[in-house]
């Protein structure tokens, strides 16, 4: 059965421009995304045309500077756009978040010449990006990555394999972290690699329990040659660049999680007020009413936390701890809310006739990507008590 468009959330937006922007997003959601989300996810279809439309509408570069084709929007606004998109279809919301993550290195650490040459196309020229940090043997321990970049004349030659790459095989460019020096974090450098580079090949996409419309694949670099002008930042600066991107990316995941949770709550409330048992709507029974109240409370708490972290970022203040907290709280809440939504719908919730089973399967991955929630707890504890002394 087709998904319904998400119910509008009453948002507090800082400007008339932001309110107009959100109206545009909701129009695109209602016309182009929500009506086909269930069918296309079941078929495993990647909605490239939706990303093209979002790019043409100025929605793929919202948090970046207007001088390079971005939207000049604060993170407080950008994240609420992500939430709206994810509520309609997580493949789209998460895809926008990943694309934004893949632009972060060049926007934040590239030279003016690099930004002038590449950023306009990346932010509003119809291109789609991917972010290559994880590897088959280095996920949470990203500093131990093995993909190598060796200098040959004015070029760099990249060899190795990246894993769990969202948009793997369909991206137009890849932000790649590769080892150019010794062991550990200080030997990592960032590169901007074209998607059609010789020697770059995507493996068969992973078969996932959710987000079937979003390709996730290993990317093999078999002597991929990139010019020195595509190195981002200084040699050995790549890991610091990656960590700064992940702080922002975690807020994107938090917003997407709240979008999925909100969609699940909307479906649960709709069903509970329409479904009748024992002569009255099941929403009249206290057990279900309390369950819905708890779901709504978790969503509001998560939304408040990710927006508070976004406002710190917008003010130029440290937000790493709050980003980890937001990612942790929001994704755990999404898992709980979507599981409870299945319970509210009972047997129907366990069928593909209603979208809540898909929401539950999608919520699970959000506890894993951009650093597992166990890693988020480590990050938070490090801010509170200092690094582990071992």
Buried (B, 14 or more C-beta within 10 A) or exposed (E): EEBBBBEEBEBEBEEEEBEEBBEEBBEBBBEBBBBBBBEBBEEBEBBEEBBBBBBEBBBBBBBBBEEBBBBEBBBBBBBBBBBBBBBBBBBBBBBBBBBBBBBBBBBBBBEEEBBEBBBBBBBBBBBBBBBBBBBEEBBEEBBBBEBBBEEEEEBBBBBBBBBBBBBBBBBBBBBBBBBBEEEEBBBBBBBBBBBEBEBBBBBEBBEBEBBBBBBBBBBBBEEBBBEEEBBBBEBBBBBBBBBBBBBBBBBBBBBBBBBBBBBBBBBBBBBBEEBEEEEEBBBBBEEBEEBBEEBBEBBBEBBEBBBBBBBBBBEEEEBBBBBBBBBBBBBBBBBBBBBBBBBBBEEBBBEEEBBBBBBBBBBBBBBBBBBBBEBBEBBBBBEEEEEEEE
